[in-house]
Amino acid sequence: MIHIDIAEHNVRLTLKHFTTWIENNQVLNGFNLTEKLMQQLFADIDPHKKGYLTELDWENTFGK
Protein backbone atom coordinates (compact mmCIF):
# COMPACT_ATOMS: atom_id res chain seq x y z
CA MET A 1 0.00 0.00 0.00
CA ILE A 2 1.28 3.46 -0.86
CA HIS A 3 1.05 5.90 2.02
CA ILE A 4 0.43 9.51 1.04
CA ASP A 5 1.02 11.95 3.88
CA ILE A 6 -1.43 14.74 3.23
CA ALA A 7 -1.75 15.69 6.89
CA GLU A 8 1.96 16.58 7.22
CA HIS A 9 2.55 13.87 9.86
CA ASN A 10 -0.49 14.87 11.92
CA VAL A 11 -3.08 12.32 12.98
CA ARG A 12 -5.87 14.69 12.02
CA LEU A 13 -6.35 16.07 8.53
CA THR A 14 -7.91 19.52 8.67
CA LEU A 15 -9.77 21.24 5.86
CA LYS A 16 -6.72 23.50 5.37
CA HIS A 17 -4.39 20.50 4.88
CA PHE A 18 -6.94 18.77 2.65
CA THR A 19 -7.41 21.83 0.43
CA THR A 20 -3.67 22.49 0.20
CA TRP A 21 -2.98 18.88 -0.78
CA ILE A 22 -5.76 18.91 -3.39
CA GLU A 23 -4.41 22.12 -4.93
CA ASN A 24 -0.69 21.24 -4.78
CA ASN A 25 -1.21 17.81 -6.32
CA GLN A 26 -3.96 18.85 -8.75
CA VAL A 27 -6.01 15.90 -7.53
CA LEU A 28 -9.32 17.35 -8.71
CA ASN A 29 -7.88 19.21 -11.68
CA GLY A 30 -10.64 20.12 -14.11
CA PHE A 31 -13.48 20.03 -11.58
CA ASN A 32 -13.20 23.74 -10.68
CA LEU A 33 -14.62 23.30 -7.18
CA THR A 34 -15.63 26.45 -5.34
CA GLU A 35 -14.58 26.88 -1.72
CA LYS A 36 -18.10 25.88 -0.66
CA LEU A 37 -17.97 22.69 -2.75
CA MET A 38 -14.52 21.85 -1.34
CA GLN A 39 -15.96 22.25 2.15
CA GLN A 40 -18.89 20.00 1.22
CA LEU A 41 -16.54 17.33 -0.13
CA PHE A 42 -14.52 17.46 3.08
CA ALA A 43 -17.72 17.24 5.16
CA ASP A 44 -18.91 14.24 3.15
CA ILE A 45 -15.68 12.39 3.96
CA ASP A 46 -16.02 13.33 7.67
CA PRO A 47 -18.97 11.09 8.65
CA HIS A 48 -19.09 12.17 12.31
CA LYS A 49 -18.67 15.87 11.49
CA LYS A 50 -15.60 16.20 13.74
CA GLY A 51 -14.00 18.94 11.67
CA TYR A 52 -11.04 16.78 10.74
CA LEU A 53 -10.36 13.51 8.97
CA THR A 54 -8.59 10.46 10.31
CA GLU A 55 -6.94 7.69 8.34
CA LEU A 56 -9.97 5.52 9.09
CA ASP A 57 -12.32 8.16 7.60
CA TRP A 58 -10.15 8.23 4.47
CA GLU A 59 -10.08 4.41 4.19
CA ASN A 60 -13.83 4.13 4.75
CA THR A 61 -14.45 6.60 1.93
CA PHE A 62 -11.80 5.59 -0.60
CA GLY A 63 -10.72 2.12 0.51
CA LYS A 64 -7.20 1.00 1.20
PDB file of N, CA, C and O in Angstrom:
ATOM      1  N   MET A   1       0.843  -1.180   0.000  1.00  0.00           N
ATOM      2  CA  MET A   1       0.000   0.000   0.000  1.00  0.00           C
ATOM      3  C   MET A   1       0.887   1.242   0.000  1.00  0.00           C
ATOM      4  O   MET A   1       1.869   1.305   0.741  1.00  0.00           O
ATOM      5  N   ILE A   2       0.554   2.205  -0.807  1.00  0.00           N
ATOM      6  CA  ILE A   2       1.284   3.462  -0.859  1.00  0.00           C
ATOM      7  C   ILE A   2       0.676   4.411   0.162  1.00  0.00           C
ATOM      8  O   ILE A   2      -0.533   4.640   0.176  1.00  0.00           O
ATOM      9  N   HIS A   3       1.527   4.954   1.009  1.00  0.00           N
ATOM     10  CA  HIS A   3       1.050   5.896   2.025  1.00  0.00           C
ATOM     11  C   HIS A   3       1.319   7.312   1.540  1.00  0.00           C
ATOM     12  O   HIS A   3       2.464   7.659   1.249  1.00  0.00           O
ATOM     13  N   ILE A   4       0.292   8.124   1.452  1.00  0.00           N
ATOM     14  CA  ILE A   4       0.431   9.514   1.040  1.00  0.00           C
ATOM     15  C   ILE A   4       0.154  10.383   2.260  1.00  0.00           C
ATOM     16  O   ILE A   4      -0.954  10.383   2.797  1.00  0.00           O
ATOM     17  N   ASP A   5       1.164  11.118   2.688  1.00  0.00           N
ATOM     18  CA  ASP A   5       1.019  11.951   3.883  1.00  0.00           C
ATOM     19  C   ASP A   5       0.469  13.319   3.506  1.00  0.00           C
ATOM     20  O   ASP A   5       1.225  14.235   3.181  1.00  0.00           O
ATOM     21  N   ILE A   6      -0.836  13.448   3.552  1.00  0.00           N
ATOM     22  CA  ILE A   6      -1.427  14.740   3.228  1.00  0.00           C
ATOM     23  C   ILE A   6      -1.685  15.566   4.477  1.00  0.00           C
ATOM     24  O   ILE A   6      -2.030  16.744   4.382  1.00  0.00           O
ATOM     25  N   ALA A   7      -1.521  14.964   5.639  1.00  0.00           N
ATOM     26  CA  ALA A   7      -1.746  15.687   6.889  1.00  0.00           C
ATOM     27  C   ALA A   7      -0.441  16.185   7.500  1.00  0.00           C
ATOM     28  O   ALA A   7      -0.429  16.632   8.647  1.00  0.00           O
ATOM     29  N   GLU A   8       0.653  16.116   6.752  1.00  0.00           N
ATOM     30  CA  GLU A   8       1.956  16.577   7.223  1.00  0.00           C
ATOM     31  C   GLU A   8       2.310  15.960   8.573  1.00  0.00           C
ATOM     32  O   GLU A   8       2.686  16.673   9.504  1.00  0.00           O
ATOM     33  N   HIS A   9       2.194  14.663   8.678  1.00  0.00           N
ATOM     34  CA  HIS A   9       2.551  13.872   9.858  1.00  0.00           C
ATOM     35  C   HIS A   9       1.616  14.081  11.046  1.00  0.00           C
ATOM     36  O   HIS A   9       1.936  13.652  12.154  1.00  0.00           O
ATOM     37  N   ASN A  10       0.491  14.717  10.848  1.00  0.00           N
ATOM     38  CA  ASN A  10      -0.492  14.872  11.918  1.00  0.00           C
ATOM     39  C   ASN A  10      -1.490  13.724  11.831  1.00  0.00           C
ATOM     40  O   ASN A  10      -1.719  13.170  10.756  1.00  0.00           O
ATOM     41  N   VAL A  11      -2.070  13.378  12.949  1.00  0.00           N
ATOM     42  CA  VAL A  11      -3.076  12.324  12.984  1.00  0.00           C
ATOM     43  C   VAL A  11      -4.389  12.819  12.380  1.00  0.00           C
ATOM     44  O   VAL A  11      -5.163  12.042  11.820  1.00  0.00           O
ATOM     45  N   ARG A  12      -4.620  14.103  12.501  1.00  0.00           N
ATOM     46  CA  ARG A  12      -5.866  14.689  12.018  1.00  0.00           C
ATOM     47  C   ARG A  12      -5.612  15.523  10.768  1.00  0.00           C
ATOM     48  O   ARG A  12      -4.684  16.330  10.717  1.00  0.00           O
ATOM     49  N   LEU A  13      -6.442  15.311   9.782  1.00  0.00           N
ATOM     50  CA  LEU A  13      -6.350  16.069   8.535  1.00  0.00           C
ATOM     51  C   LEU A  13      -7.407  17.156   8.565  1.00  0.00           C
ATOM     52  O   LEU A  13      -8.603  16.864   8.531  1.00  0.00           O
ATOM     53  N   THR A  14      -6.980  18.396   8.628  1.00  0.00           N
ATOM     54  CA  THR A  14      -7.914  19.515   8.669  1.00  0.00           C
ATOM     55  C   THR A  14      -8.317  19.911   7.255  1.00  0.00           C
ATOM     56  O   THR A  14      -7.713  19.472   6.276  1.00  0.00           O
ATOM     57  N   LEU A  15      -9.326  20.730   7.165  1.00  0.00           N
ATOM     58  CA  LEU A  15      -9.766  21.241   5.864  1.00  0.00           C
ATOM     59  C   LEU A  15      -8.627  21.989   5.181  1.00  0.00           C
ATOM     60  O   LEU A  15      -8.455  21.876   3.967  1.00  0.00           O
ATOM     61  N   LYS A  16      -7.851  22.746   5.940  1.00  0.00           N
ATOM     62  CA  LYS A  16      -6.724  23.495   5.370  1.00  0.00           C
ATOM     63  C   LYS A  16      -5.720  22.542   4.718  1.00  0.00           C
ATOM     64  O   LYS A  16      -5.305  22.763   3.580  1.00  0.00           O
ATOM     65  N   HIS A  17      -5.326  21.479   5.438  1.00  0.00           N
ATOM     66  CA  HIS A  17      -4.386  20.501   4.879  1.00  0.00           C
ATOM     67  C   HIS A  17      -4.990  19.810   3.653  1.00  0.00           C
ATOM     68  O   HIS A  17      -4.310  19.616   2.646  1.00  0.00           O
ATOM     69  N   PHE A  18      -6.248  19.448   3.746  1.00  0.00           N
ATOM     70  CA  PHE A  18      -6.945  18.774   2.654  1.00  0.00           C
ATOM     71  C   PHE A  18      -6.952  19.647   1.399  1.00  0.00           C
ATOM     72  O   PHE A  18      -6.616  19.182   0.309  1.00  0.00           O
ATOM     73  N   THR A  19      -7.337  20.908   1.559  1.00  0.00           N
ATOM     74  CA  THR A  19      -7.405  21.833   0.434  1.00  0.00           C
ATOM     75  C   THR A  19      -6.029  22.075  -0.171  1.00  0.00           C
ATOM     76  O   THR A  19      -5.876  22.078  -1.392  1.00  0.00           O
ATOM     77  N   THR A  20      -5.036  22.275   0.676  1.00  0.00           N
ATOM     78  CA  THR A  20      -3.668  22.493   0.199  1.00  0.00           C
ATOM     79  C   THR A  20      -3.178  21.292  -0.590  1.00  0.00           C
ATOM     80  O   THR A  20      -2.584  21.457  -1.655  1.00  0.00           O
ATOM     81  N   TRP A  21      -3.413  20.096  -0.094  1.00  0.00           N
ATOM     82  CA  TRP A  21      -2.978  18.880  -0.776  1.00  0.00           C
ATOM     83  C   TRP A  21      -3.682  18.724  -2.125  1.00  0.00           C
ATOM     84  O   TRP A  21      -3.054  18.377  -3.125  1.00  0.00           O
ATOM     85  N   ILE A  22      -4.983  18.982  -2.142  1.00  0.00           N
ATOM     86  CA  ILE A  22      -5.757  18.907  -3.388  1.00  0.00           C
ATOM     87  C   ILE A  22      -5.176  19.870  -4.423  1.00  0.00           C
ATOM     88  O   ILE A  22      -4.962  19.498  -5.577  1.00  0.00           O
ATOM     89  N   GLU A  23      -4.925  21.101  -4.002  1.00  0.00           N
ATOM     90  CA  GLU A  23      -4.411  22.118  -4.927  1.00  0.00           C
ATOM     91  C   GLU A  23      -2.982  21.828  -5.385  1.00  0.00           C
ATOM     92  O   GLU A  23      -2.683  21.914  -6.576  1.00  0.00           O
ATOM     93  N   ASN A  24      -2.100  21.486  -4.446  1.00  0.00           N
ATOM     94  CA  ASN A  24      -0.691  21.242  -4.781  1.00  0.00           C
ATOM     95  C   ASN A  24      -0.496  20.040  -5.696  1.00  0.00           C
ATOM     96  O   ASN A  24       0.415  20.024  -6.524  1.00  0.00           O
ATOM     97  N   ASN A  25      -1.352  19.036  -5.544  1.00  0.00           N
ATOM     98  CA  ASN A  25      -1.206  17.807  -6.323  1.00  0.00           C
ATOM     99  C   ASN A  25      -2.188  17.728  -7.496  1.00  0.00           C
ATOM    100  O   ASN A  25      -2.219  16.734  -8.220  1.00  0.00           O
ATOM    101  N   GLN A  26      -2.979  18.773  -7.674  1.00  0.00           N
ATOM    102  CA  GLN A  26      -3.958  18.854  -8.754  1.00  0.00           C
ATOM    103  C   GLN A  26      -4.829  17.589  -8.815  1.00  0.00           C
ATOM    104  O   GLN A  26      -5.116  17.059  -9.888  1.00  0.00           O
ATOM    105  N   VAL A  27      -5.230  17.136  -7.645  1.00  0.00           N
ATOM    106  CA  VAL A  27      -6.012  15.900  -7.532  1.00  0.00           C
ATOM    107  C   VAL A  27      -7.368  16.020  -8.215  1.00  0.00           C
ATOM    108  O   VAL A  27      -7.832  15.063  -8.835  1.00  0.00           O
ATOM    109  N   LEU A  28      -7.997  17.156  -8.113  1.00  0.00           N
ATOM    110  CA  LEU A  28      -9.318  17.352  -8.715  1.00  0.00           C
ATOM    111  C   LEU A  28      -9.243  18.325  -9.884  1.00  0.00           C
ATOM    112  O   LEU A  28     -10.192  19.057 -10.164  1.00  0.00           O
ATOM    113  N   ASN A  29      -8.104  18.318 -10.555  1.00  0.00           N
ATOM    114  CA  ASN A  29      -7.879  19.214 -11.685  1.00  0.00           C
ATOM    115  C   ASN A  29      -8.990  19.045 -12.714  1.00  0.00           C
ATOM    116  O   ASN A  29      -9.303  17.929 -13.128  1.00  0.00           O
ATOM    117  N   GLY A  30      -9.574  20.153 -13.118  1.00  0.00           N
ATOM    118  CA  GLY A  30     -10.640  20.125 -14.109  1.00  0.00           C
ATOM    119  C   GLY A  30     -12.034  20.181 -13.513  1.00  0.00           C
ATOM    120  O   GLY A  30     -13.003  20.403 -14.239  1.00  0.00           O
ATOM    121  N   PHE A  31     -12.157  19.985 -12.209  1.00  0.00           N
ATOM    122  CA  PHE A  31     -13.477  20.027 -11.581  1.00  0.00           C
ATOM    123  C   PHE A  31     -13.879  21.433 -11.174  1.00  0.00           C
ATOM    124  O   PHE A  31     -15.069  21.698 -11.001  1.00  0.00           O
ATOM    125  N   ASN A  32     -12.923  22.347 -11.017  1.00  0.00           N
ATOM    126  CA  ASN A  32     -13.195  23.740 -10.680  1.00  0.00           C
ATOM    127  C   ASN A  32     -14.132  23.886  -9.483  1.00  0.00           C
ATOM    128  O   ASN A  32     -15.147  24.577  -9.562  1.00  0.00           O
ATOM    129  N   LEU A  33     -13.786  23.232  -8.377  1.00  0.00           N
ATOM    130  CA  LEU A  33     -14.616  23.304  -7.180  1.00  0.00           C
ATOM    131  C   LEU A  33     -14.496  24.664  -6.513  1.00  0.00           C
ATOM    132  O   LEU A  33     -13.396  25.192  -6.355  1.00  0.00           O
ATOM    133  N   THR A  34     -15.625  25.222  -6.126  1.00  0.00           N
ATOM    134  CA  THR A  34     -15.629  26.450  -5.345  1.00  0.00           C
ATOM    135  C   THR A  34     -15.210  26.101  -3.923  1.00  0.00           C
ATOM    136  O   THR A  34     -15.132  24.926  -3.565  1.00  0.00           O
ATOM    137  N   GLU A  35     -14.943  27.113  -3.122  1.00  0.00           N
ATOM    138  CA  GLU A  35     -14.582  26.877  -1.722  1.00  0.00           C
ATOM    139  C   GLU A  35     -15.711  26.142  -1.000  1.00  0.00           C
ATOM    140  O   GLU A  35     -15.463  25.245  -0.194  1.00  0.00           O
ATOM    141  N   LYS A  36     -16.946  26.529  -1.294  1.00  0.00           N
ATOM    142  CA  LYS A  36     -18.102  25.879  -0.656  1.00  0.00           C
ATOM    143  C   LYS A  36     -18.184  24.400  -1.050  1.00  0.00           C
ATOM    144  O   LYS A  36     -18.466  23.552  -0.204  1.00  0.00           O
ATOM    145  N   LEU A  37     -17.940  24.086  -2.320  1.00  0.00           N
ATOM    146  CA  LEU A  37     -17.972  22.690  -2.751  1.00  0.00           C
ATOM    147  C   LEU A  37     -16.825  21.888  -2.143  1.00  0.00           C
ATOM    148  O   LEU A  37     -16.995  20.712  -1.819  1.00  0.00           O
ATOM    149  N   MET A  38     -15.655  22.517  -1.984  1.00  0.00           N
ATOM    150  CA  MET A  38     -14.525  21.847  -1.337  1.00  0.00           C
ATOM    151  C   MET A  38     -14.873  21.536   0.118  1.00  0.00           C
ATOM    152  O   MET A  38     -14.548  20.464   0.627  1.00  0.00           O
ATOM    153  N   GLN A  39     -15.531  22.478   0.775  1.00  0.00           N
ATOM    154  CA  GLN A  39     -15.963  22.253   2.154  1.00  0.00           C
ATOM    155  C   GLN A  39     -16.979  21.115   2.223  1.00  0.00           C
ATOM    156  O   GLN A  39     -16.942  20.303   3.147  1.00  0.00           O
ATOM    157  N   GLN A  40     -17.880  21.057   1.252  1.00  0.00           N
ATOM    158  CA  GLN A  40     -18.889  19.998   1.224  1.00  0.00           C
ATOM    159  C   GLN A  40     -18.239  18.637   1.003  1.00  0.00           C
ATOM    160  O   GLN A  40     -18.621  17.655   1.640  1.00  0.00           O
ATOM    161  N   LEU A  41     -17.259  18.572   0.102  1.00  0.00           N
ATOM    162  CA  LEU A  41     -16.539  17.327  -0.134  1.00  0.00           C
ATOM    163  C   LEU A  41     -15.861  16.864   1.148  1.00  0.00           C
ATOM    164  O   LEU A  41     -15.952  15.693   1.517  1.00  0.00           O
ATOM    165  N   PHE A  42     -15.187  17.778   1.820  1.00  0.00           N
ATOM    166  CA  PHE A  42     -14.523  17.456   3.084  1.00  0.00           C
ATOM    167  C   PHE A  42     -15.541  16.952   4.108  1.00  0.00           C
ATOM    168  O   PHE A  42     -15.297  15.957   4.791  1.00  0.00           O
ATOM    169  N   ALA A  43     -16.668  17.632   4.212  1.00  0.00           N
ATOM    170  CA  ALA A  43     -17.716  17.240   5.164  1.00  0.00           C
ATOM    171  C   ALA A  43     -18.284  15.862   4.835  1.00  0.00           C
ATOM    172  O   ALA A  43     -18.618  15.091   5.735  1.00  0.00           O
ATOM    173  N   ASP A  44     -18.392  15.558   3.552  1.00  0.00           N
ATOM    174  CA  ASP A  44     -18.915  14.243   3.153  1.00  0.00           C
ATOM    175  C   ASP A  44     -17.964  13.116   3.534  1.00  0.00           C
ATOM    176  O   ASP A  44     -18.404  11.996   3.796  1.00  0.00           O
ATOM    177  N   ILE A  45     -16.668  13.400   3.565  1.00  0.00           N
ATOM    178  CA  ILE A  45     -15.682  12.388   3.960  1.00  0.00           C
ATOM    179  C   ILE A  45     -15.610  12.262   5.479  1.00  0.00           C
ATOM    180  O   ILE A  45     -15.165  11.235   5.992  1.00  0.00           O
ATOM    181  N   ASP A  46     -16.043  13.290   6.201  1.00  0.00           N
ATOM    182  CA  ASP A  46     -16.024  13.331   7.674  1.00  0.00           C
ATOM    183  C   ASP A  46     -17.389  12.897   8.210  1.00  0.00           C
ATOM    184  O   ASP A  46     -18.225  13.747   8.518  1.00  0.00           O
ATOM    185  N   PRO A  47     -17.630  11.581   8.328  1.00  0.00           N
ATOM    186  CA  PRO A  47     -18.972  11.086   8.652  1.00  0.00           C
ATOM    187  C   PRO A  47     -19.513  11.524  10.016  1.00  0.00           C
ATOM    188  O   PRO A  47     -20.728  11.627  10.190  1.00  0.00           O
ATOM    189  N   HIS A  48     -18.627  11.784  10.985  1.00  0.00           N
ATOM    190  CA  HIS A  48     -19.088  12.166  12.314  1.00  0.00           C
ATOM    191  C   HIS A  48     -19.021  13.673  12.545  1.00  0.00           C
ATOM    192  O   HIS A  48     -19.244  14.158  13.654  1.00  0.00           O
ATOM    193  N   LYS A  49     -18.706  14.407  11.464  1.00  0.00           N
ATOM    194  CA  LYS A  49     -18.666  15.874  11.489  1.00  0.00           C
ATOM    195  C   LYS A  49     -17.789  16.394  12.629  1.00  0.00           C
ATOM    196  O   LYS A  49     -18.195  17.260  13.405  1.00  0.00           O
ATOM    197  N   LYS A  50     -16.568  15.838  12.709  1.00  0.00           N
ATOM    198  CA  LYS A  50     -15.601  16.203  13.737  1.00  0.00           C
ATOM    199  C   LYS A  50     -14.848  17.475  13.390  1.00  0.00           C
ATOM    200  O   LYS A  50     -14.335  18.159  14.275  1.00  0.00           O
ATOM    201  N   GLY A  51     -14.780  17.796  12.102  1.00  0.00           N
ATOM    202  CA  GLY A  51     -14.004  18.943  11.667  1.00  0.00           C
ATOM    203  C   GLY A  51     -12.607  18.568  11.220  1.00  0.00           C
ATOM    204  O   GLY A  51     -11.802  19.436  10.884  1.00  0.00           O
ATOM    205  N   TYR A  52     -12.316  17.283  11.216  1.00  0.00           N
ATOM    206  CA  TYR A  52     -11.036  16.780  10.737  1.00  0.00           C
ATOM    207  C   TYR A  52     -11.244  15.356  10.249  1.00  0.00           C
ATOM    208  O   TYR A  52     -12.239  14.710  10.577  1.00  0.00           O
ATOM    209  N   LEU A  53     -10.294  14.879   9.465  1.00  0.00           N
ATOM    210  CA  LEU A  53     -10.358  13.508   8.966  1.00  0.00           C
ATOM    211  C   LEU A  53      -9.277  12.666   9.622  1.00  0.00           C
ATOM    212  O   LEU A  53      -8.189  13.156   9.923  1.00  0.00           O
ATOM    213  N   THR A  54      -9.581  11.417   9.835  1.00  0.00           N
ATOM    214  CA  THR A  54      -8.586  10.461  10.307  1.00  0.00           C
ATOM    215  C   THR A  54      -8.279   9.498   9.172  1.00  0.00           C
ATOM    216  O   THR A  54      -8.961   9.500   8.147  1.00  0.00           O
ATOM    217  N   GLU A  55      -7.266   8.687   9.353  1.00  0.00           N
ATOM    218  CA  GLU A  55      -6.936   7.694   8.336  1.00  0.00           C
ATOM    219  C   GLU A  55      -8.105   6.737   8.126  1.00  0.00           C
ATOM    220  O   GLU A  55      -8.360   6.304   7.002  1.00  0.00           O
ATOM    221  N   LEU A  56      -8.814   6.408   9.198  1.00  0.00           N
ATOM    222  CA  LEU A  56      -9.971   5.519   9.092  1.00  0.00           C
ATOM    223  C   LEU A  56     -11.081   6.158   8.249  1.00  0.00           C
ATOM    224  O   LEU A  56     -11.706   5.475   7.437  1.00  0.00           O
ATOM    225  N   ASP A  57     -11.329   7.449   8.431  1.00  0.00           N
ATOM    226  CA  ASP A  57     -12.320   8.156   7.600  1.00  0.00           C
ATOM    227  C   ASP A  57     -11.943   8.042   6.130  1.00  0.00           C
ATOM    228  O   ASP A  57     -12.783   7.751   5.278  1.00  0.00           O
ATOM    229  N   TRP A  58     -10.660   8.276   5.849  1.00  0.00           N
ATOM    230  CA  TRP A  58     -10.152   8.228   4.467  1.00  0.00           C
ATOM    231  C   TRP A  58     -10.341   6.830   3.886  1.00  0.00           C
ATOM    232  O   TRP A  58     -10.820   6.684   2.761  1.00  0.00           O
ATOM    233  N   GLU A  59      -9.963   5.794   4.655  1.00  0.00           N
ATOM    234  CA  GLU A  59     -10.083   4.413   4.188  1.00  0.00           C
ATOM    235  C   GLU A  59     -11.539   4.010   3.993  1.00  0.00           C
ATOM    236  O   GLU A  59     -11.868   3.306   3.038  1.00  0.00           O
ATOM    237  N   ASN A  60     -12.407   4.451   4.888  1.00  0.00           N
ATOM    238  CA  ASN A  60     -13.832   4.129   4.748  1.00  0.00           C
ATOM    239  C   ASN A  60     -14.435   4.748   3.493  1.00  0.00           C
ATOM    240  O   ASN A  60     -15.339   4.179   2.881  1.00  0.00           O
ATOM    241  N   THR A  61     -13.929   5.913   3.118  1.00  0.00           N
ATOM    242  CA  THR A  61     -14.451   6.599   1.928  1.00  0.00           C
ATOM    243  C   THR A  61     -13.838   6.078   0.645  1.00  0.00           C
ATOM    244  O   THR A  61     -14.549   5.822  -0.328  1.00  0.00           O
ATOM    245  N   PHE A  62     -12.511   5.917   0.635  1.00  0.00           N
ATOM    246  CA  PHE A  62     -11.804   5.588  -0.599  1.00  0.00           C
ATOM    247  C   PHE A  62     -11.232   4.179  -0.640  1.00  0.00           C
ATOM    248  O   PHE A  62     -10.726   3.754  -1.678  1.00  0.00           O
ATOM    249  N   GLY A  63     -11.299   3.454   0.454  1.00  0.00           N
ATOM    250  CA  GLY A  63     -10.724   2.118   0.512  1.00  0.00           C
ATOM    251  C   GLY A  63      -9.231   2.190   0.791  1.00  0.00           C
ATOM    252  O   GLY A  63      -8.652   3.269   0.918  1.00  0.00           O
ATOM    253  N   LYS A  64      -8.635   1.031   0.882  1.00  0.00           N
ATOM    254  CA  LYS A  64      -7.204   1.000   1.198  1.00  0.00           C
ATOM    255  C   LYS A  64      -6.458   1.151  -0.079  1.00  0.00           C
ATOM    256  O   LYS A  64      -5.227   1.156  -0.078  1.00  0.00           O
TER     257      LYS A  64
END
